[in-house]
Amino acid sequence: MDEQQQNDTPIFQRIKDHLLAQIAAGTWKEGDVIPSEQALVKQFSVSRMTVNRAVRELTAEGVLTRRQGAGTYVAPQKYQATLLEIKSIADEVRARGHAHRSVLQLLERAKANDLLAKAFALPPGHELYHSVIVHYENGVPIQVEDRWVNPLCAPDYMAQDFGHITPNEYLVRAAPLQAATYSIEALAPPREVAEMLAMDARQPCLVLKRQTQSAGRIASLATMWHPGHRYQFGGSVPA
């Protein structure tokens, strides 16, 4: 986060971002106790009320959990109830006993246009991170992942090696999921997507569009293109 963005960010939000960053870095893991509110007051030179708001909001968002008389701990990171489970495509492929690999096509910093700015609830021109990755199963392309990411939620996104970690795997740690919305539709792929999926552009794709939220912010917007003739969505709902 640059100095101007930091100055524009409320102090309680900067404390939340600090706590989330420590969790994402593995400094505090699930079940670990975080510093007391009094310690955070001294660290940030702010009022107890400001620290309490940051901790209270992270608790309400399921990132932290409070135990009466024992302190505040990092909560188990559980996804909110959605009909479509959010998990890494690498895990899906491996669960089928197949080999996963990914090839990075694009990784860039870009300024949000009016449409993206509105989607992220950010001012036009705000910096976003953008990646395009092709995922393979046993050497066959099965997904083109086109993702926009909010740097305020995932500041180290550009430094990741997406040949060894998927964006989903990184974001689960860096921006613990608070909520998600998604849609699935059949669409004809753009020419460049069809080429990356090694398919005829006249064939339909199954397209998953997903927005995730973390710590009260929109964390990412992803459009995932799948060749309709060799991919299907599935799942189950517990009885």
Backbone as CSV, one residue per row, in Angstrom:
resi,resn,N_x,N_y,N_z,CA_x,CA_y,CA_z,C_x,C_y,C_z
1,MET,0.856,-1.200,0.000,0.000,0.000,0.000,0.885,1.241,0.000
2,ASP,0.648,2.191,-0.943,1.498,3.363,-0.963,1.088,4.331,0.142
3,GLU,1.905,5.382,0.331,1.695,6.300,1.459,0.359,7.009,1.363
4,GLN,-0.035,7.412,0.124,-1.301,8.123,-0.046,-2.470,7.228,0.327
5,GLN,-2.448,5.956,-0.149,-3.522,5.025,0.190,-3.583,4.792,1.690
6,GLN,-2.379,4.684,2.322,-2.353,4.456,3.764,-2.962,5.629,4.507
7,ASN,-2.641,6.854,4.074,-3.187,8.034,4.730,-4.695,8.114,4.575
8,ASP,-5.227,7.580,3.466,-6.659,7.626,3.224,-7.415,6.506,3.946
9,THR,-6.697,5.545,4.504,-7.323,4.393,5.138,-7.556,4.687,6.615
10,PRO,-8.780,4.492,7.126,-9.042,4.718,8.551,-8.104,3.878,9.423
11,ILE,-7.790,4.393,10.604,-6.821,3.709,11.469,-7.306,2.321,11.844
12,PHE,-8.609,2.163,12.153,-9.105,0.852,12.543,-8.936,-0.149,11.404
13,GLN,-9.084,0.333,10.153,-8.913,-0.562,9.010,-7.450,-0.949,8.840
14,ARG,-6.532,-0.018,9.124,-5.109,-0.345,9.041,-4.745,-1.396,10.082
15,ILE,-5.370,-1.338,11.251,-5.128,-2.362,12.271,-5.670,-3.703,11.792
16,LYS,-6.866,-3.691,11.194,-7.422,-4.932,10.632,-6.490,-5.497,9.567
17,ASP,-6.005,-4.620,8.692,-5.111,-5.078,7.613,-3.834,-5.678,8.194
18,HIS,-3.323,-5.075,9.262,-2.110,-5.595,9.908,-2.370,-6.983,10.480
19,LEU,-3.484,-7.148,11.162,-3.800,-8.448,11.760,-3.991,-9.507,10.673
20,LEU,-4.682,-9.138,9.598,-4.887,-10.075,8.488,-3.562,-10.443,7.827
21,ALA,-2.668,-9.463,7.708,-1.373,-9.727,7.089,-0.554,-10.703,7.927
22,GLN,-0.627,-10.570,9.243,0.105,-11.476,10.129,-0.438,-12.906,10.010
23,ILE,-1.750,-13.012,9.874,-2.364,-14.337,9.707,-1.964,-14.921,8.356
24,ALA,-2.021,-14.081,7.307,-1.673,-14.555,5.962,-0.219,-14.999,5.895
25,ALA,0.670,-14.304,6.633,2.091,-14.639,6.605,2.415,-15.868,7.442
26,GLY,1.430,-16.337,8.215,1.663,-17.514,9.042,2.253,-17.187,10.398
27,THR,2.391,-15.877,10.706,2.887,-15.485,12.023,1.961,-15.998,13.109
28,TRP,0.656,-15.879,12.848,-0.356,-16.460,13.738,-1.155,-17.462,12.936
29,LYS,-1.265,-18.660,13.447,-2.016,-19.719,12.776,-3.329,-19.964,13.502
30,GLU,-4.174,-20.805,12.907,-5.457,-21.132,13.532,-5.226,-21.607,14.966
31,GLY,-5.965,-21.005,15.903,-5.846,-21.388,17.300,-4.838,-20.579,18.084
32,ASP,-4.006,-19.769,17.397,-3.026,-18.938,18.100,-3.703,-17.717,18.706
33,VAL,-3.219,-17.298,19.863,-3.728,-16.088,20.495,-3.026,-14.886,19.868
34,ILE,-3.767,-13.821,19.610,-3.168,-12.604,19.062,-2.836,-11.660,20.223
35,PRO,-2.046,-10.605,19.971,-1.734,-9.655,21.046,-3.002,-9.062,21.653
36,SER,-2.920,-8.728,22.924,-4.067,-8.153,23.628,-4.405,-6.784,23.052
37,GLU,-5.622,-6.322,23.335,-6.017,-5.005,22.858,-5.095,-3.931,23.427
38,GLN,-4.673,-4.100,24.685,-3.789,-3.118,25.291,-2.449,-3.066,24.566
39,ALA,-1.952,-4.246,24.150,-0.690,-4.284,23.405,-0.840,-3.603,22.054
40,LEU,-1.989,-3.790,21.416,-2.233,-3.153,20.125,-2.407,-1.642,20.281
41,VAL,-2.993,-1.213,21.382,-3.113,0.219,21.665,-1.732,0.861,21.710
42,LYS,-0.789,0.202,22.392,0.567,0.733,22.494,1.285,0.672,21.150
43,GLN,1.090,-0.428,20.420,1.783,-0.598,19.144,1.379,0.463,18.132
44,PHE,0.072,0.790,18.086,-0.423,1.722,17.066,-0.644,3.137,17.604
45,SER,-0.446,3.305,18.912,-0.635,4.626,19.535,-2.024,5.183,19.238
46,VAL,-3.033,4.357,19.488,-4.416,4.742,19.245,-5.231,4.453,20.494
47,SER,-6.504,4.816,20.437,-7.375,4.590,21.576,-7.805,3.130,21.666
48,ARG,-8.218,2.725,22.841,-8.727,1.363,23.043,-9.970,1.138,22.183
49,MET,-10.766,2.188,21.990,-11.987,2.079,21.201,-11.669,1.723,19.748
50,THR,-10.605,2.330,19.212,-10.223,2.061,17.827,-9.782,0.614,17.661
51,VAL,-8.948,0.142,18.577,-8.488,-1.249,18.525,-9.659,-2.204,18.700
52,ASN,-10.550,-1.881,19.618,-11.695,-2.741,19.881,-12.566,-2.878,18.648
53,ARG,-12.719,-1.786,17.892,-13.536,-1.862,16.677,-12.906,-2.811,15.668
54,ALA,-11.584,-2.704,15.486,-10.895,-3.583,14.530,-11.045,-5.041,14.918
55,VAL,-10.826,-5.336,16.191,-10.911,-6.722,16.662,-12.353,-7.213,16.628
56,ARG,-13.282,-6.348,16.992,-14.700,-6.723,16.993,-15.184,-7.051,15.586
57,GLU,-14.766,-6.255,14.594,-15.190,-6.508,13.218,-14.587,-7.803,12.681
58,LEU,-13.315,-8.059,12.980,-12.699,-9.306,12.525,-13.339,-10.516,13.203
59,THR,-13.802,-10.323,14.424,-14.516,-11.401,15.110,-15.866,-11.653,14.446
60,ALA,-16.575,-10.576,14.121,-17.872,-10.713,13.446,-17.716,-11.338,12.068
61,GLU,-16.569,-11.105,11.423,-16.324,-11.652,10.093,-15.794,-13.080,10.129
62,GLY,-15.608,-13.623,11.343,-15.185,-15.010,11.471,-13.693,-15.236,11.363
63,VAL,-12.905,-14.148,11.328,-11.454,-14.280,11.241,-10.852,-14.562,12.610
64,LEU,-11.417,-13.924,13.628,-10.966,-14.107,15.005,-12.101,-14.664,15.853
65,THR,-11.741,-15.220,16.988,-12.749,-15.685,17.939,-12.302,-15.314,19.340
66,ARG,-13.237,-14.867,20.162,-12.907,-14.444,21.521,-13.333,-15.515,22.515
67,ARG,-12.470,-15.743,23.491,-12.781,-16.671,24.567,-12.742,-15.905,25.871
68,GLN,-13.863,-15.901,26.555,-14.015,-15.118,27.771,-12.893,-15.439,28.758
69,GLY,-12.154,-14.401,29.136,-11.099,-14.558,30.126,-9.821,-15.175,29.596
70,ALA,-9.791,-15.552,28.291,-8.614,-16.239,27.757,-7.956,-15.479,26.616
71,GLY,-8.641,-14.500,26.047,-8.043,-13.725,24.970,-8.740,-13.909,23.636
72,THR,-8.112,-13.408,22.587,-8.647,-13.476,21.231,-7.729,-14.342,20.379
73,TYR,-8.328,-15.258,19.636,-7.576,-16.255,18.885,-7.908,-16.176,17.392
74,VAL,-7.011,-16.734,16.590,-7.280,-16.882,15.163,-8.290,-18.012,15.001
75,ALA,-9.409,-17.697,14.372,-10.489,-18.677,14.227,-10.178,-19.659,13.105
76,PRO,-10.735,-20.873,13.169,-10.647,-21.784,12.017,-11.277,-21.099,10.811
77,GLN,-10.581,-21.115,9.686,-11.064,-20.420,8.503,-12.031,-21.302,7.730
78,LYS,-13.295,-21.057,7.923,-14.343,-21.838,7.271,-15.046,-20.974,6.241
79,TYR,-15.374,-21.569,5.110,-16.131,-20.861,4.094,-17.568,-20.682,4.544
80,GLN,-18.132,-19.567,4.165,-19.542,-19.338,4.436,-20.379,-20.259,3.549
81,ALA,-21.602,-20.512,3.971,-22.444,-21.470,3.262,-22.797,-20.963,1.867
82,THR,-22.284,-21.641,0.867,-22.680,-21.387,-0.510,-22.912,-22.745,-1.143
83,LEU,-23.757,-22.789,-2.129,-24.028,-24.068,-2.767,-22.806,-24.570,-3.521
84,LEU,-21.953,-23.656,-3.944,-20.747,-24.043,-4.659,-19.559,-23.853,-3.738
85,GLU,-18.897,-24.942,-3.378,-17.734,-24.850,-2.504,-16.595,-24.161,-3.239
86,ILE,-15.940,-23.242,-2.556,-14.830,-22.528,-3.149,-13.545,-23.243,-2.763
87,LYS,-12.881,-23.836,-3.729,-11.609,-24.480,-3.456,-10.726,-24.377,-4.684
88,SER,-9.465,-24.686,-4.491,-8.496,-24.573,-5.564,-8.750,-25.628,-6.640
89,ILE,-8.646,-25.200,-7.898,-8.811,-26.163,-8.987,-7.705,-27.218,-8.941
90,ALA,-6.549,-26.852,-8.391,-5.469,-27.833,-8.252,-5.905,-28.966,-7.327
91,ASP,-6.608,-28.620,-6.243,-7.097,-29.646,-5.326,-8.142,-30.529,-6.000
92,GLU,-9.011,-29.921,-6.816,-10.037,-30.692,-7.525,-9.388,-31.718,-8.450
93,VAL,-8.382,-31.283,-9.187,-7.711,-32.182,-10.138,-6.992,-33.300,-9.394
94,ARG,-6.280,-32.955,-8.353,-5.541,-33.960,-7.597,-6.476,-34.943,-6.905
95,ALA,-7.641,-34.451,-6.485,-8.612,-35.337,-5.838,-9.094,-36.415,-6.801
96,ARG,-9.017,-36.145,-8.104,-9.396,-37.147,-9.105,-8.226,-38.065,-9.457
97,GLY,-7.095,-37.847,-8.759,-5.927,-38.671,-9.023,-5.179,-38.258,-10.272
98,HIS,-5.399,-37.031,-10.729,-4.779,-36.547,-11.954,-3.719,-35.497,-11.650
99,ALA,-2.935,-35.160,-12.661,-1.854,-34.187,-12.511,-2.337,-32.794,-12.894
100,HIS,-2.048,-31.819,-12.049,-2.400,-30.425,-12.325,-1.136,-29.629,-12.617
101,ARG,-1.250,-28.745,-13.585,-0.217,-27.724,-13.771,-0.891,-26.459,-14.284
102,SER,-0.223,-25.339,-14.122,-0.791,-24.077,-14.583,0.276,-23.272,-15.294
103,VAL,-0.175,-22.476,-16.240,0.726,-21.634,-17.021,0.226,-20.195,-16.934
104,LEU,1.082,-19.322,-16.453,0.740,-17.911,-16.321,0.806,-17.228,-17.678
105,GLN,-0.294,-16.618,-18.078,-0.364,-15.905,-19.353,-0.162,-14.402,-19.186
106,LEU,-0.599,-13.877,-18.042,-0.537,-12.430,-17.825,-0.534,-12.150,-16.332
107,LEU,0.334,-11.219,-15.920,0.341,-10.740,-14.537,0.728,-9.277,-14.595
108,GLU,-0.214,-8.391,-14.233,0.026,-6.967,-14.420,-0.657,-6.128,-13.352
109,ARG,-0.127,-4.926,-13.193,-0.797,-3.884,-12.426,-1.580,-3.036,-13.412
110,ALA,-2.808,-2.685,-13.061,-3.629,-1.896,-13.974,-4.503,-0.932,-13.173
111,LYS,-4.903,0.136,-13.834,-5.797,1.120,-13.211,-7.246,0.705,-13.440
112,ALA,-8.040,0.792,-12.399,-9.439,0.391,-12.497,-10.212,1.356,-13.390
113,ASN,-10.896,0.785,-14.409,-11.809,1.619,-15.191,-13.089,1.829,-14.383
114,ASP,-14.030,2.563,-14.945,-15.239,2.890,-14.187,-15.993,1.632,-13.746
115,LEU,-16.064,0.630,-14.637,-16.810,-0.582,-14.330,-16.143,-1.370,-13.196
116,LEU,-14.820,-1.543,-13.283,-14.114,-2.273,-12.238,-14.111,-1.493,-10.921
117,ALA,-13.957,-0.192,-11.014,-13.971,0.627,-9.799,-15.295,0.476,-9.057
118,LYS,-16.384,0.474,-9.804,-17.691,0.296,-9.182,-17.824,-1.091,-8.565
119,ALA,-17.325,-2.109,-9.268,-17.422,-3.483,-8.766,-16.636,-3.667,-7.479
120,PHE,-15.486,-2.993,-7.373,-14.644,-3.114,-6.182,-14.956,-2.053,-5.131
121,ALA,-15.885,-1.139,-5.439,-16.206,-0.021,-4.532,-14.946,0.798,-4.248
122,LEU,-14.184,1.076,-5.317,-12.962,1.861,-5.230,-13.069,3.037,-6.199
123,PRO,-12.270,4.068,-6.009,-12.312,5.194,-6.951,-11.722,4.810,-8.302
124,PRO,-12.246,5.353,-9.397,-11.661,5.082,-10.716,-10.176,5.424,-10.726
125,GLY,-9.396,4.585,-11.369,-7.962,4.808,-11.426,-7.188,4.137,-10.309
126,HIS,-7.901,3.574,-9.331,-7.222,2.865,-8.248,-6.496,1.646,-8.814
127,GLU,-5.319,1.342,-8.299,-4.553,0.211,-8.811,-5.216,-1.116,-8.458
128,LEU,-5.242,-2.023,-9.422,-5.692,-3.394,-9.228,-4.631,-4.329,-9.779
129,TYR,-4.654,-5.574,-9.331,-3.796,-6.603,-9.893,-4.629,-7.492,-10.819
130,HIS,-4.024,-7.919,-11.909,-4.762,-8.691,-12.916,-3.911,-9.877,-13.357
131,SER,-4.504,-11.058,-13.332,-3.789,-12.259,-13.777,-4.679,-13.079,-14.702
132,VAL,-4.033,-13.754,-15.645,-4.706,-14.718,-16.508,-3.860,-15.990,-16.474
133,ILE,-4.483,-17.095,-16.098,-3.775,-18.359,-15.919,-4.564,-19.471,-16.604
134,VAL,-3.858,-20.371,-17.278,-4.480,-21.557,-17.852,-4.141,-22.743,-16.961
135,HIS,-5.180,-23.481,-16.545,-5.006,-24.669,-15.707,-5.186,-25.920,-16.561
136,TYR,-4.336,-26.913,-16.325,-4.330,-28.152,-17.107,-4.583,-29.355,-16.200
137,GLU,-5.290,-30.343,-16.737,-5.490,-31.625,-16.071,-4.939,-32.714,-16.986
138,ASN,-3.903,-33.387,-16.505,-3.222,-34.401,-17.325,-2.825,-33.844,-18.693
139,GLY,-2.374,-32.602,-18.670,-1.886,-31.979,-19.896,-2.940,-31.357,-20.782
140,VAL,-4.215,-31.468,-20.395,-5.316,-30.922,-21.200,-5.830,-29.638,-20.547
141,PRO,-5.925,-28.522,-21.278,-6.416,-27.276,-20.668,-7.897,-27.382,-20.306
142,ILE,-8.214,-27.090,-19.044,-9.602,-27.192,-18.582,-10.158,-25.884,-18.020
143,GLN,-9.289,-24.902,-17.806,-9.802,-23.637,-17.264,-8.876,-22.482,-17.623
144,VAL,-9.481,-21.379,-18.072,-8.788,-20.100,-18.163,-9.332,-19.231,-17.030
145,GLU,-8.446,-18.875,-16.117,-8.816,-18.072,-14.941,-8.375,-16.631,-15.161
146,ASP,-9.341,-15.743,-15.312,-9.086,-14.313,-15.524,-9.516,-13.602,-14.240
147,ARG,-8.546,-13.122,-13.469,-8.852,-12.635,-12.119,-8.311,-11.214,-11.892
148,TRP,-9.171,-10.389,-11.274,-8.796,-9.062,-10.796,-8.763,-9.100,-9.275
149,VAL,-7.746,-8.480,-8.685,-7.527,-8.578,-7.239,-7.318,-7.191,-6.638
150,ASN,-7.886,-6.991,-5.470,-7.751,-5.739,-4.725,-6.445,-5.756,-3.927
151,PRO,-5.492,-4.875,-4.225,-4.226,-4.866,-3.493,-4.388,-4.601,-1.999
152,LEU,-5.465,-3.935,-1.619,-5.689,-3.666,-0.201,-5.966,-4.951,0.574
153,CYS,-6.431,-5.978,-0.119,-6.706,-7.271,0.524,-5.559,-8.256,0.340
154,ALA,-4.843,-8.150,-0.755,-3.784,-9.121,-1.081,-2.563,-8.379,-1.608
155,PRO,-1.834,-7.686,-0.738,-0.748,-6.815,-1.198,0.416,-7.545,-1.854
156,ASP,0.601,-8.830,-1.575,1.739,-9.564,-2.124,1.360,-10.425,-3.335
157,TYR,0.213,-10.155,-3.924,-0.269,-10.981,-5.034,0.734,-11.029,-6.181
158,MET,1.326,-9.898,-6.515,2.225,-9.838,-7.671,3.527,-10.596,-7.443
159,ALA,3.840,-10.914,-6.200,5.104,-11.584,-5.886,4.979,-13.110,-5.869
160,GLN,3.775,-13.626,-6.106,3.569,-15.070,-6.020,4.054,-15.785,-7.286
161,ASP,4.483,-17.019,-7.105,4.863,-17.878,-8.227,3.647,-18.727,-8.578
162,PHE,2.880,-18.288,-9.559,1.636,-18.971,-9.887,1.853,-20.228,-10.739
163,GLY,3.098,-20.621,-10.904,3.375,-21.936,-11.449,3.375,-22.996,-10.364
164,HIS,3.481,-22.540,-9.102,3.541,-23.470,-7.976,2.394,-23.297,-6.983
165,ILE,1.707,-22.172,-7.047,0.568,-21.928,-6.162,-0.530,-21.291,-6.993
166,THR,-1.772,-21.663,-6.735,-2.880,-21.048,-7.472,-3.289,-19.754,-6.767
167,PRO,-3.902,-18.819,-7.490,-4.411,-17.612,-6.844,-5.350,-17.934,-5.682
168,ASN,-6.185,-18.956,-5.854,-7.096,-19.336,-4.783,-6.333,-19.719,-3.525
169,GLU,-5.280,-20.514,-3.679,-4.505,-20.962,-2.521,-3.860,-19.781,-1.806
170,TYR,-3.361,-18.803,-2.559,-2.781,-17.621,-1.931,-3.848,-16.768,-1.246
171,LEU,-4.973,-16.542,-1.931,-5.994,-15.651,-1.402,-6.666,-16.220,-0.156
172,VAL,-6.767,-17.543,-0.050,-7.344,-18.139,1.156,-6.550,-17.709,2.384
173,ARG,-5.240,-17.582,2.226,-4.393,-17.165,3.350,-4.371,-15.646,3.510
174,ALA,-4.234,-14.937,2.387,-4.052,-13.493,2.454,-5.344,-12.735,2.734
175,ALA,-6.461,-13.239,2.239,-7.753,-12.547,2.369,-8.819,-13.556,2.771
176,PRO,-8.842,-13.973,4.046,-9.816,-14.983,4.500,-11.236,-14.632,4.070
177,LEU,-11.907,-15.618,3.519,-13.211,-15.403,2.908,-14.277,-15.003,3.917
178,GLN,-14.958,-13.918,3.601,-16.084,-13.457,4.408,-17.406,-13.792,3.724
179,ALA,-17.447,-13.624,2.421,-18.662,-13.903,1.663,-18.292,-14.042,0.191
180,ALA,-19.194,-14.638,-0.572,-18.950,-14.804,-2.002,-20.274,-14.838,-2.746
181,THR,-20.254,-14.328,-3.966,-21.399,-14.456,-4.868,-20.872,-15.017,-6.179
182,TYR,-21.711,-15.748,-6.896,-21.258,-16.347,-8.142,-22.427,-16.554,-9.090
183,SER,-22.074,-16.759,-10.345,-23.064,-17.132,-11.353,-22.386,-18.074,-12.336
184,ILE,-23.183,-18.928,-12.978,-22.671,-19.854,-13.989,-23.553,-19.718,-15.222
185,GLU,-22.923,-19.574,-16.382,-23.689,-19.493,-17.621,-22.881,-20.081,-18.768
186,ALA,-23.559,-20.407,-19.843,-22.907,-20.918,-21.050,-22.693,-19.756,-22.006
187,LEU,-21.448,-19.575,-22.448,-21.110,-18.469,-23.336,-20.140,-18.944,-24.405
188,ALA,-20.190,-18.291,-25.542,-19.183,-18.541,-26.569,-17.900,-17.838,-26.129
189,PRO,-16.767,-18.519,-26.195,-15.528,-17.912,-25.698,-14.949,-16.901,-26.681
190,PRO,-14.296,-15.856,-26.173,-13.519,-14.983,-27.066,-12.428,-15.809,-27.752
191,ARG,-11.940,-15.326,-28.885,-10.971,-16.087,-29.662,-9.745,-16.471,-28.850
192,GLU,-9.218,-15.510,-28.054,-8.003,-15.795,-27.305,-8.237,-16.856,-26.219
193,VAL,-9.446,-16.865,-25.626,-9.771,-17.884,-24.620,-9.891,-19.247,-25.290
194,ALA,-10.559,-19.293,-26.434,-10.693,-20.556,-27.167,-9.324,-21.128,-27.527
195,GLU,-8.400,-20.258,-27.915,-7.057,-20.722,-28.254,-6.339,-21.288,-27.032
196,MET,-6.487,-20.626,-25.889,-5.835,-21.111,-24.678,-6.423,-22.445,-24.223
197,LEU,-7.709,-22.667,-24.517,-8.365,-23.918,-24.139,-8.290,-24.972,-25.242
198,ALA,-7.615,-24.638,-26.337,-7.463,-25.564,-27.470,-8.810,-26.106,-27.919
199,MET,-9.765,-25.199,-28.146,-11.105,-25.598,-28.541,-11.611,-24.719,-29.674
200,ASP,-12.659,-25.184,-30.317,-13.310,-24.432,-31.377,-14.107,-23.291,-30.741
201,ALA,-13.881,-22.067,-31.213,-14.573,-20.909,-30.641,-16.080,-20.976,-30.826
202,ARG,-16.556,-21.874,-31.704,-18.002,-22.015,-31.889,-18.626,-22.904,-30.821
203,GLN,-17.796,-23.617,-30.065,-18.314,-24.451,-28.983,-18.501,-23.598,-27.723
204,PRO,-19.506,-23.922,-26.904,-19.756,-23.111,-25.712,-18.804,-23.434,-24.570
205,CYS,-18.604,-22.452,-23.734,-17.873,-22.623,-22.482,-18.839,-22.517,-21.311
206,LEU,-18.541,-23.240,-20.245,-19.198,-23.013,-18.968,-18.390,-21.945,-18.242
207,VAL,-19.036,-20.839,-17.906,-18.321,-19.695,-17.355,-18.798,-19.433,-15.927
208,LEU,-17.860,-19.534,-14.994,-18.128,-19.241,-13.592,-17.592,-17.852,-13.288
209,LYS,-18.474,-16.963,-12.864,-18.064,-15.627,-12.432,-18.252,-15.552,-10.925
210,ARG,-17.175,-15.145,-10.230,-17.241,-15.175,-8.763,-16.617,-13.919,-8.163
211,GLN,-17.328,-13.354,-7.201,-16.828,-12.209,-6.448,-16.632,-12.654,-5.005
212,THR,-15.461,-12.379,-4.437,-15.219,-12.731,-3.039,-15.002,-11.470,-2.219
213,GLN,-15.374,-11.564,-0.961,-15.251,-10.437,-0.044,-14.449,-10.861,1.173
214,SER,-13.587,-9.962,1.651,-12.771,-10.232,2.829,-12.610,-8.950,3.636
215,ALA,-12.797,-9.060,4.940,-12.604,-7.915,5.836,-13.385,-6.685,5.389
216,GLY,-14.597,-6.913,4.884,-15.454,-5.806,4.509,-15.143,-5.178,3.164
217,ARG,-14.201,-5.770,2.412,-13.846,-5.247,1.099,-14.074,-6.314,0.041
218,ILE,-14.284,-5.870,-1.218,-14.276,-6.815,-2.330,-12.823,-7.203,-2.566
219,ALA,-12.519,-8.486,-2.450,-11.131,-8.947,-2.557,-10.757,-9.318,-3.983
220,SER,-11.675,-10.003,-4.693,-11.329,-10.411,-6.053,-12.571,-10.612,-6.898
221,LEU,-12.382,-10.463,-8.195,-13.400,-10.766,-9.193,-12.749,-11.718,-10.187
222,ALA,-13.325,-12.891,-10.344,-12.731,-13.887,-11.228,-13.754,-14.376,-12.238
223,THR,-13.303,-14.518,-13.468,-14.092,-15.139,-14.525,-13.332,-16.373,-14.975
224,MET,-13.951,-17.539,-14.832,-13.273,-18.796,-15.119,-13.986,-19.521,-16.262
225,TRP,-13.270,-19.668,-17.376,-13.802,-20.266,-18.597,-13.430,-21.741,-18.652
226,HIS,-14.441,-22.619,-18.883,-14.210,-24.057,-18.969,-14.806,-24.585,-20.277
227,PRO,-14.087,-25.431,-21.007,-14.658,-26.007,-22.237,-15.867,-26.874,-21.901
228,GLY,-17.021,-26.505,-22.443,-18.253,-27.183,-22.067,-18.278,-28.657,-22.403
229,HIS,-17.523,-29.076,-23.438,-17.577,-30.472,-23.866,-16.665,-31.372,-23.038
230,ARG,-15.834,-30.782,-22.164,-14.978,-31.649,-21.347,-14.866,-31.181,-19.907
231,TYR,-15.907,-30.482,-19.437,-15.905,-30.040,-18.048,-17.324,-29.963,-17.534
232,GLN,-17.511,-30.325,-16.258,-18.825,-30.173,-15.636,-18.657,-29.756,-14.187
233,PHE,-19.655,-29.052,-13.681,-19.685,-28.688,-12.276,-20.473,-29.741,-11.510
234,GLY,-20.047,-29.996,-10.302,-20.757,-30.962,-9.464,-20.578,-30.605,-8.009
235,GLY,-21.300,-31.304,-7.161,-21.222,-31.071,-5.732,-22.348,-31.779,-5.025
236,SER,-22.398,-31.583,-3.727,-23.453,-32.200,-2.946,-23.803,-31.313,-1.778
237,VAL,-24.997,-31.455,-1.279,-25.458,-30.714,-0.109,-25.671,-31.717,1.010
238,PRO,-25.052,-31.513,2.195,-25.214,-32.462,3.282,-26.684,-32.676,3.641
239,ALA,-27.057,-33.917,3.987,-28.429,-34.220,4.344,-28.779,-33.585,5.685
